[in-house]
Amino acid sequence: MKISAAIITLNEQRNIARAIESLRCCDEIVVVDSGSSDRTCEIAANLGARVVEAAWRGYAGQKNFALEQCSHDWVLSIDADEALSEALEGEIWQLKKTGPKADGYTMPRLAQYLGKWILHSGWYPDRKVRLFDRRKACWEGDFVHESVRVQGKVEHLDESLLHFTCQSLTEHLRTMDRYTTLAAEQLIAMKTPITWRHLALNPPWTFFSTYVLKRGFLDGFEGLAIAHMAALYNFLKYAKAKTMRGEVE
């Protein structure tokens, strides 16, 4: 069982070395870059990755293009701000020895937010399919929150993929601005009707669900920040969609 690692990048010099250095269980590493102006490509190449430069195709499109660049059919697809934990790397080494018994594997994703590992707030275990046979799987999602669809059997790995998210609230707000625009475009494409209930009731319900029902309060200050940001995200995506449609005077 040989595995190709696939990573898409744009100005990821802060993260790319950590991601690549965690992929010792992979037989090759392919980085598809969409025009970085920092040292991302240089760092990746110096660490042994094969760097392919390609125009942006959207998240799912770019990741599917990355799959096509891989030499092996089994692909481990991660983001630049992710890395395998040592335990997950060991689990994948064992899988390579025994051989796969499924067409795709999920793994729990453990996120670090403002420097703290988040175990509640709906953020963990946040299972994702990231290891799969590309002959039976592909990325889907035209706008945001892309995911892998596997046509076949899916099993689960136990150890965590590490996700290094925002280091500051300012960074979180910048990221949210970009993603809520994509989410609004998706609402428009799906012709989703937006009422005052979406704007007035969804955000507070999101806060309550994240902070209370999903036990975000156990994550301390960071859990409170996550709940507020989740509520703001919900408001902004609907508000942006209304303004894009010209429904706001």
Summary of the structure (lengths in Angstrom):
residues: 249
radius of gyration: 19.0
end to end distance: 59.0
largest distance: 62.7
contacts: 822
relative contact order: 0.13
helix: 43%
strand: 23%
